[in-house]
């Protein structure tokens, strides 16, 4: 204990001697030393009043609000970009396509595309089948699905659990699909009228090739067939009766 106290006393004495030597050094004069901040010219007019201080705080709060608002907008934009190619996006696009074409129901189209996306088909096979389902009129839709197939597949697999319906919900969905199917507008009928020529027989014109008993008309038994390089002509003897075969 005495040795530690003696060592402390010796160190304290050495420190005092070094300080005295520093003060007595001719190179340093404490009177010539300037206090910290003495070169700053303070003026009461330049001081910020209470009103200006509140304005500065308002400006700071507004800048913080702008930063937070811009951050929220960036987050919303990023979230929108992430969830753009989700199952909800695919379902809405299928509804738009079904309303324009009226060839398939929106649910059937969505189920077909979802099953195709979840399948293990190759890229070429996937593109061909997808083009057959959607059609060449919606190439932008096809390109979006092909480009973002992994994202749509991930969202579809995660949304399968959410799409489980109760019995009442399934019955309600079935009624809604039946109502939409029965009340869907039909496309304008295509006119298949074509000019009819005498002695021209076609397979789909049943009235021209069938008699009253449903048998086809045939040529007379004494008819002759003359084959040429550029034409085929048939000659029938005058006064002969038609033969029904």
C-alpha positions in Angstrom: 0.0 0.0 0.0 2.8 2.4 0.9 4.7 1.6 -2.2 1.6 2.4 -4.4 1.1 5.7 -2.5 4.7 6.6 -2.9 4.6 5.9 -6.6 1.5 8.1 -7.0 3.1 10.9 -5.1 6.2 10.7 -7.3 4.1 10.8 -10.5 2.1 13.8 -9.2 5.3 15.7 -8.4 6.7 14.9 -11.9 3.4 16.2 -13.5 3.5 19.4 -11.6 7.2 20.0 -12.5 6.4 19.4 -16.2 3.5 21.9 -16.0 5.7 24.5 -14.4 8.3 23.9 -17.0 5.7 24.4 -19.8 4.5 27.7 -18.3 8.0 29.0 -17.8 9.0 28.2 -21.4 9.7 31.4 -23.3 8.1 30.1 -26.5 4.6 30.2 -24.9 3.0 33.2 -23.4 -0.5 32.6 -21.8 -1.4 36.3 -22.2 -1.0 36.1 -26.0 -3.2 33.0 -26.2 -6.8 33.7 -27.4 -9.7 32.0 -25.8 -11.7 29.6 -27.9 -14.5 31.4 -29.7 -13.1 34.9 -29.1 -12.8 35.5 -32.8 -16.6 35.1 -33.3 -18.5 38.4 -33.5 -21.8 38.0 -31.8 -24.6 40.4 -32.6 -28.0 40.5 -31.0 -29.6 41.4 -34.4 -28.3 38.2 -35.9 -29.6 36.0 -33.1 -32.6 34.0 -34.1 -35.8 35.1 -32.4 -38.4 32.8 -31.0 -40.6 33.3 -34.1 -37.7 32.6 -36.5 -36.8 29.6 -34.4 -40.3 28.2 -34.7 -40.1 28.8 -38.5 -36.8 26.9 -38.6 -38.4 24.0 -36.7 -41.4 24.1 -39.1 -39.0 24.0 -42.0 -37.2 21.0 -40.5 -40.5 19.2 -39.8 -41.7 19.9 -43.4 -38.5 18.5 -44.8 -38.8 15.5 -42.6 -42.4 15.0 -43.8 -41.3 15.4 -47.4 -38.6 12.7 -46.9 -41.1 10.4 -45.1 -43.7 11.0 -47.8 -41.2 10.3 -50.6 -40.1 7.2 -48.8 -43.7 6.0 -48.5 -44.3 6.7 -52.2 -41.1 4.8 -53.2 -42.2 1.9 -51.0 -45.7 1.9 -52.5 -44.3 2.1 -56.0 -41.9 -0.8 -55.2 -44.8 -2.8 -53.7 -47.0 -2.1 -56.7 -44.2 -3.2 -59.1 -43.7 -6.4 -57.0 -47.4 -7.3 -56.9 -48.1 -6.3 -60.5 -47.5 -9.8 -61.9 -49.5 -11.6 -59.2 -52.5 -13.9 -59.5 -54.9 -10.9 -59.0 -53.2 -9.2 -62.0 -53.5 -12.4 -64.1 -57.2 -12.8 -63.1 -58.0 -9.2 -64.1 -56.3 -9.5 -67.4 -58.2 -12.7 -68.1 -61.5 -10.9 -67.3 -60.5 -8.2 -69.8 -59.7 -10.7 -72.5 -62.9 -12.7 -71.9 -65.0 -9.5 -72.1 -63.4 -8.6 -75.5 -63.3 -12.0 -77.2 -66.2 -13.8 -75.5 -64.7 -17.1 -76.6 -64.0 -18.4 -73.1 -65.2 -17.7 -69.6 -62.7 -15.7 -67.4 -62.4 -18.4 -64.9 -61.7 -21.1 -67.5 -59.1 -18.9 -69.1 -57.5 -18.1 -65.8 -57.4 -21.8 -64.8 -55.9 -22.9 -68.1 -53.2 -20.2 -68.0 -52.4 -21.0 -64.3 -52.1 -24.7 -65.0 -49.8 -24.0 -68.0 -47.6 -21.7 -65.9 -47.4 -24.3 -63.1 -46.5 -27.1 -65.5 -43.1 -28.4 -66.3 -43.3 -27.7 -70.0 -40.3 -26.4 -71.9 -40.0 -22.8 -72.9 -41.0 -23.4 -76.6 -43.9 -25.6 -75.7 -45.0 -23.1 -73.1 -45.0 -20.2 -75.7 -46.8 -22.2 -78.3 -49.6 -23.4 -76.0 -50.0 -19.9 -74.4 -50.3 -18.4 -77.9 -53.0 -20.9 -78.8 -55.0 -20.1 -75.7 -54.8 -16.3 -75.8 -54.4 -15.7 -79.5 -52.1 -13.4 -81.5 -54.3 -10.3 -80.9 -52.9 -9.9 -77.3 -49.1 -10.2 -77.8 -48.4 -7.8 -75.0 -50.2 -10.0 -72.5 -48.4 -13.1 -73.9 -45.0 -11.3 -73.5 -45.7 -10.3 -70.0 -46.7 -13.8 -69.0 -43.6 -15.3 -70.7 -41.2 -12.7 -69.1 -42.6 -12.9 -65.6 -43.5 -16.6 -65.5 -41.6 -17.3 -62.3 -43.2 -14.4 -60.4 -46.7 -15.4 -61.5 -46.0 -19.0 -60.6 -44.8 -18.0 -57.1 -47.8 -15.8 -56.4 -50.2 -18.5 -57.8 -48.7 -21.2 -55.6 -49.0 -18.9 -52.5 -52.6 -17.9 -53.3 -53.9 -21.5 -53.7 -54.5 -21.8 -50.0 -56.4 -18.4 -50.0 -58.6 -19.6 -52.9 -60.1 -22.5 -50.9 -63.9 -21.8 -50.7 -66.6 -23.1 -48.5 -69.5 -25.1 -49.8 -71.8 -22.1 -49.9 -69.1 -20.0 -51.7 -68.6 -22.8 -54.3 -72.4 -23.0 -54.9 -72.6 -19.2 -55.3 -69.6 -19.1 -57.7 -71.3 -21.9 -59.7 -74.5 -20.0 -59.9 -72.7 -16.9 -61.0 -70.8 -18.7 -63.8 -74.0 -20.4 -65.0 -75.8 -17.0 -65.1 -72.9 -15.4 -67.0 -72.8 -18.2 -69.4 -76.5 -18.1 -70.1 -76.7 -14.4 -70.4 -73.5 -13.9 -72.5 -74.0 -12.0 -75.7 -73.5 -14.1 -78.8 -71.3 -13.1 -81.7 -72.9 -12.1 -85.0 -73.6 -15.2 -87.1 -71.4 -15.7 -90.1 -73.1 -15.8 -93.5 -72.4 -19.0 -95.3 -74.6 -18.3 -98.3 -72.8 -18.9 -101.6 -73.9 -19.0 -105.2 -75.5 -22.2 -106.3 -74.9 -23.5 -109.8 -77.0 -26.0 -111.7 -75.5 -29.5 -111.9 -72.9 -28.8 -109.3 -73.0 -31.2 -106.4 -71.2 -30.7 -103.1 -70.8 -33.0 -100.2 -72.3 -30.6 -97.6 -75.3 -29.8 -99.9 -77.5 -32.7 -98.8 -80.5 -31.6 -100.9 -78.5 -31.9 -104.1 -77.1 -35.3 -103.7 -79.8 -37.2 -101.8 -83.2 -38.3 -103.0 -86.3 -38.6 -101.0 -85.1 -42.0 -99.6 -81.7 -40.7 -98.6 -79.8 -42.3 -101.4 -77.2 -40.6 -103.6 -77.8 -39.8 -107.2 -75.7 -41.7 -109.7 -75.0 -41.6 -113.4 -76.8 -43.8 -115.9 -75.3 -47.3 -116.4 -74.4 -46.6 -120.1 -72.4 -43.5 -119.3 -68.9 -43.2 -120.7 -66.0 -41.5 -119.0 -63.5 -39.8 -121.3 -60.2 -38.7 -119.6 -58.0 -36.1 -121.1 -54.8 -34.5 -119.8 -56.5 -31.2 -119.0 -60.2 -32.2 -118.5 -62.6 -35.0 -117.6 -65.8 -35.2 -119.5 -68.8 -37.6 -119.1 -71.2 -38.5 -121.9 -74.6 -40.0 -121.4 -76.7 -41.7 -124.1 -79.9 -39.9 -125.0 -83.1 -41.5 -123.7 -81.5 -43.4 -120.9 -82.8 -43.2 -117.4 -80.8 -42.1 -114.4 -79.6 -44.9 -112.2 -79.8 -44.6 -108.5 -77.0 -46.4 -106.6 
